[in-house]
Amino acid sequence: MQAATAQYPSIPTDQAEAPRKISRAARRRVHARERRVRRTQRSLRAQLPTAW
């Protein structure tokens, strides 16, 4: 989880570790960002002429 927290500076690293619960709002922000990134990557990949 440490590597993932570097991408999301809005969430303090101490919240991302096991003993502390991440708030629902923080989890939603992270999840929404991940979905956005995946969607843009997929659309970029679809435009390429060759398969990955």
LUMDORO-928239 format. One record per residue (C-alpha): residue number from 0; residue in one letter; x, y, z. Coordinates in steps of 0.001 Angstrom, whole numbers, plus 500000, padded with zeros to 6 digits. Example, Ala and Ser with C-alpha at 12.3 -4.5 7.8 and 13.67 -1.06 7.14 Angstrom:
BEGIN
{0 A {512300 495500 507800}}
{1 S {513670 498940 507140}}
This chain:
BEGIN
{0 M {500000 500000 500000}}
{1 Q {502965 502302 500503}}
{2 A {503615 502650 496774}}
{3 A {499997 503567 496074}}
{4 T {499942 506342 498658}}
{5 A {502684 508209 496780}}
{6 Q {500228 508766 493922}}
{7 Y {497590 510251 496235}}
{8 P {499156 513088 498253}}
{9 S {495739 514229 499511}}
{10 I {495555 511175 501782}}
{11 P {498066 511071 504648}}
{12 T {500229 507958 504590}}
{13 D {499371 507033 508180}}
{14 Q {495732 506510 507153}}
{15 A {496673 504058 504433}}
{16 E {498283 501580 506801}}
{17 A {496423 498691 508387}}
{18 P {495728 499881 511973}}
{19 R {493805 502987 510877}}
{20 K {490570 502959 508931}}
{21 I {490478 504973 505715}}
{22 S {487376 507149 505620}}
{23 R {484740 506384 503030}}
{24 A {485267 509752 501375}}
{25 A {488994 509122 500988}}
{26 R {488364 505653 499615}}
{27 R {485866 507033 497099}}
{28 R {488336 509690 495944}}
{29 V {491040 507093 495382}}
{30 H {488685 504675 493653}}
{31 A {487271 507383 491387}}
{32 R {490782 508435 490424}}
{33 E {491792 504852 489662}}
{34 R {488722 504367 487478}}
{35 R {489462 507613 485643}}
{36 V {493035 506555 484978}}
{37 R {492006 503105 483760}}
{38 R {489351 504557 481475}}
{39 T {491776 506995 479860}}
{40 Q {494403 504285 479456}}
{41 R {491838 502024 477823}}
{42 S {490713 504721 475398}}
{43 L {494316 505497 474469}}
{44 R {495014 501815 473934}}
{45 A {491953 501473 471704}}
{46 Q {493342 504118 469359}}
{47 L {496566 502248 468722}}
{48 P {496688 500276 465460}}
{49 T {498508 497291 466962}}
{50 A {497325 495106 469815}}
{51 W {499279 495250 473046}}
